[in-house]
Amino acid sequence: MSWTALKRPNDHRFAPPLIDEGDPPNGLRALWAEMASVPGRWRNTLLLTAQVIVMLVIGEVFRIPQLAVMVFICFFLSGNDTASTIKSAVMGGGVILLGTGLTIIFLMFTLSEPGLRLPFMLLLTLGAGFFAQAMTLGPFVNILLFWTVYMMLNADTLQTVGYGIGAFVGNTTESILPDADFLPPEEALLHLMLWTGGIFVIALVAMVAANRIAGHDPIIMLRKGLVDRLCAVANLFEMDCLSEAPEARKVYALAEQGTVGLRRFHDLAAQLHPELPRHRAGLAMIRSMTRLVMIAAAWTRLEGDGGSGLLKASGRMAQRCAAVLLKRPGAQDALEADTTHLEALADKMKGDAARYPLGVELARTLTVIRALLLKPDAQAHGFVYDITAQTQGWFKPDAFRNPGYVQAAIKLALSVVICYGITRFTQWPSISTCVVTCFLVSQGTVGDTVHKMTLRLVGALVGAALGIGTILWVMPYLTDITDLILVVLPVTLLAGWVKSGSERIAYAGVQTSMAYFLTVLQGYGPTLDMATARDRVVGIFIGNVVVYVISTSLWPVSVASIARKHVVSALHVLGDLAVYRRHDRYALVEVGQERLREAFGRAIAAVRSSVINEPLEAARVNTRRGHRKVDARIVTEIQMLAIPVAIIADAHQEPSEDVGAHTEAMKTWLEHFGRWVLNGQDGESLRDALPVPPELPHDPERGFWFAVLDERIRAILDELLPATAPQGEHHHTVLSA
């Protein structure tokens, strides 16, 4: 549902806020940032290039059909680390092989009955659109059904143009004949599908072997992320937490990332190192490290001086912890010999209602990190709990209640039907990539769909242009397989570098490689056929146009509507954290509280990932009539509210009745705030409904941080809500990230 549909027509000032990414880098600046070298990128690129060379040698020497497909599989299923590559290879390969087997079974009954086959393909397409959105393993089910539909589509192509695996009647490239010229259509199609399955097996075995031998271990990235956080905090503490220092900006950037990235690296590393989940210390370390960064970021916002001794000692402790993670000689002994009593240094700040509770949290967090590094075995610590995500079933909770899933299925099926009709009406079967495009670029929101469409088209254009250039200027001079390898090497490196980047550009590398190899690797020798590149680009362009028109015309879903729901979820969890009461006020860690903190971090991360493609949406999908926005900066401000909420909950003094009443009121108000963000309900009363912080003369720490919480919430409201003005005068605030 778009923002326009939710907006209150009679009150423009208090309409629900727009949600976008703020002011992200764009154009050449964004491309330059995405193409920059990051740890592990060169390794991934070279490993991917080596796999391509091996596939080329095997395919050319043994004359394996569909060589371009075998080479392309390495790009399509490779990840940026060993664990994700092996997982995608095994699961993706299994899905492809299962889909091929199902296709053979289905075609046994429908190959000679187009009136039965075509409706069956339509049902599979509807299923692909629905299950891709409604199932927890939606992407794999989508690939399974897509592959089945695509292979069944080849039956029509075979009957039209005699498509099939090339067979030799001599020893030259010109002596290749399609096997459909001398085999019945049924056998030719079976021949094609069996060879396709065999090609996948060869490529997948090579991928798994290469990554087991020389792949990038995700535990390296996990360790680097932890070290970066420790070093950033140590450098900031050396500067006495100056808010204008470059170190403060680095800490803020790390605080925004939360736990999601580190948790992902941990889960991937656990697939290669089974001892990680058994110890559980890694997850506790991630939670503690994220909390350390948040505390450092909060300290920079305090005015005045104080706590310099604690900061210096904490900085030294953080540096020693980083040295242990880097496995420097003697680092473990130095950390164990460090007897600095951080809690005693924090106690010297008693009376400072602002810094004392924050100092206690800092000392507590570094104590946990130090203990985990000295003894990573979970049984050695009573504060290491196994906090796992809730078990998910096959389907999402709203799988059969959310009409959006059915709408997505209808949009996909309609796009496929239109593209299929174009290929049949024009008698141009080689542009069937338009049908494939419908499956691959259709996403849950318009912004995500346009992003995928752009990467697919740009990648195909670049790959096709490089392929045609190779045919025109280089192909006549090729004489053997060594020449072929030297020719494809630069393009493979370029495509591999893009593929090894972030999710913002990786898919463009996949498409560049596929368009290039399909153009250059035709048969087993030099080729002058440039029609493949042309037809592929034309098919992708047609598919993009059809999908875009359908996705923006029928039930358009803006990324802002998804992000809005995640913001509401984060506010609800923050309310639960506000009213949480610790069972043991002196315990280092409490599992219920940690579980809520992880849920809050996941919700904030979901907001950030949801809005990243907001700039790609058309104005009629994501309306910009107002200028009040929940952007990246406001999301960070909401995220930072977790610090005063945590300090209020963790204070050593038992909470009074006034504290309990105020936290309950804050929880109710946060739910009110969420209703306004979702649909604009009661926006005009948000300021007046915000509970006033109570006077707590006997609990000055909570009194101060209640005031901080109130001040920061009011600052957010000042950005999002219009100031009081005469009727008819509208005030708009433009926010930037």
C-alpha positions, 0 to 999 in steps of 0.5 A: 500500500502506498503512502498516498492511500494512508494519508489523511486527506483533511490534515496534511500536517499530521500525515504519516511521515515519508520514509526514505534513505535520506541523502545516499551517495549517487552517480559516479561517487556511489559507483566508485564506493561500490567498486573499492577494494575491501578485505577478501574481494581480490581473493574471491575474484581470483578464485572465481576466475580460476574456476572459470578457467578450469571449466573452460579447459574441461569443456573445450577438451571434452567438448561438453555441450552448453559450455557457456552455461557451465562457466556461468554457473560459477558466477550465479551460485558463488558467494563472497565466502566459502560457507555461503558458496557451498550452501548456495551450490548444494541447495541451488544445485539440488533445486535445479536437479530436482526441477529438471527431474520434475520437468521430465515427469511432467513432460511425459504427460504434457509434451504432446498436449499444448492445451494441457502444458500451457495451463500447467505452466501458468499454475507453476508461475502463480505458485512461484510468485506466491511461494517466493513471498509467503515461504521462509525458503521462498527464493529456493522454491521460486527457483525450483518452479521457475526452472521447471517452467523454463525447461517446459518452455524449451519444449515449445522452442524445440518444436518451433526451431529444433533446439537441442544439444549439438552433435558432430558429424565431423571434426570442425565447428561447422560440422555441428548439427542440432540433435533435433535434426536426427532425433525425435523431439521427445528424445532431443528434449530429454537429451537436453535436460539430462545434459543440463543436469550433468553440466550442473553437477560438474560445475557444482563439484568444481565450486565446492572443491575450489572453495574448500581448498582456497575459499574465504573463511567468514570467521576472518570477517567476523574477527575483523569486525570485532577488532574494528569495533575495539580499535574504534572505541579505544581511539575514541577514548584516547580523545576523551570522547570528543564528539567532533573527532573523526573517531566519533564518526567512525564509532557512530557508523559502527553503532548504526550497523548493530549486530546483524552483520556480525551475526551473519558472519558468525552463522556462516562461520558456524557452518565451517567451524561446528565448535562455534555454536557449541561454545556460544561465546561468539554470540555473547561477544557480538552482543557485548561488542555492539553494546560497547560501541553504543555506549561509546557513541552515547558518551560523546553526546554528554556535555562537559568533562568527567570520567577521563580515568575510566575512559583511558583504562577502558581504551587500554583494555579494548586495545589488549582485547583487540590484540588477543583477537589478532592473535599477537604474541603475548597478547593473551598473557598481557590481557590476563595480567591486566588487573585494572578494576574498571568497576572501581574507576566507575564508582569514582563517578558516583554523584555524576548522574549522567556519567556514572550509570554509563560508566557502570555499563561500560565497565560491565561490558568490557568485563564480559568481553575480557572474560570471553576472550580469556575463557571462550568456553561457555561453561566457564561463565554463568553469564553466557546464554544461548539466545537463538532466533525463534524457530520458523516453519515452512510458511510465514505467519501471515502466509495465507492472510496477507493479500499481497502474496496473492497479488504478487503471484498474479503480477508475476503470472501476468508478466510471464503471459505477456512476455510469452505471448510476445515471443510466440506472436513475433516468432522470435524464440531467442528473446525468451530471456524476457520470460526469464527476466520476469522471474528474476527481477520481480521483487516484493517492492517497486524499488527493489524490482527497479534495482534488480532490473537496472542491474540485469539490463546494465550487466547484459549490455556491458557483457554483450558489448564486450562479447561483440567487441571480442568477436569483431576484433579478437576472435579471428586471431584465436588459434587454440584454447590458450588464446581463448583463456587470455581473451576471456581473462580480463572480462572474467576479472571485471565481472568477478570483481563486480560479483564480489562486491556488495548486494548493490552491484553483485548481480550486474557482475553475474549478468555481465559474465552470462551475456559475455560467455553466451556470446563468445562461447558458441560451439567449440571454436571461433564464432561470428554469430552476434545475434545471441548478444543482441537477442539477449539484450532485447529480451531483457529489455522487453521483460524489464518494460513489462515487469515495470508496467505491471508492478507500478500499475497493479497493487504497487508496493513501495519500499516505504510501506515495508520500512514503515512496518519495521519502524513500528516493530522497533518502537514496540520492542523499545516499549518492551525494553522500557518496562523490562525489570531485571531479576538480578540487578547485579548480574552481568547479563540477563537473557530476557533483556538480551533477547529483546535487544537483539529483536530491536537491532534486527528491526532497525537493520530491517528498516535500513535494508528496506529503504535502500532502493527508495530513490529508484521508485517513481513519484506516483508509487512513493509520493513526496507531497510532504517533506517530513521524512523518517530517513537514515538520520532519524532511524539512527536517533530512534536506535540511540534511544535504546541507550537511555532505556537500557540505563534506566532499566539497569540502574542498581537502585530498585525502581519506585512506583513513579518509575514503573508508572512512567515506563508504562506510560512511555510504552503506551506512547511508543505504541501511539507513535507507531500508529502514527508512523503506520497510518497517520493516526492521532498525529496531532496529539503526539506532542501533548501525549508524551509523558512528562519525566517524573521528579525523582530526587531519590533516584537522580540517575533515572531522573537524568536519563528520563530527561535525556530520553524525553529530550531526544524524543522531542527532538525527533518529533520536532523533525517529523511534526510541523510547528504550531502555525496558523491554519492553512500554513504548512511547515515542512522540514527536509531531513538529510542523512 
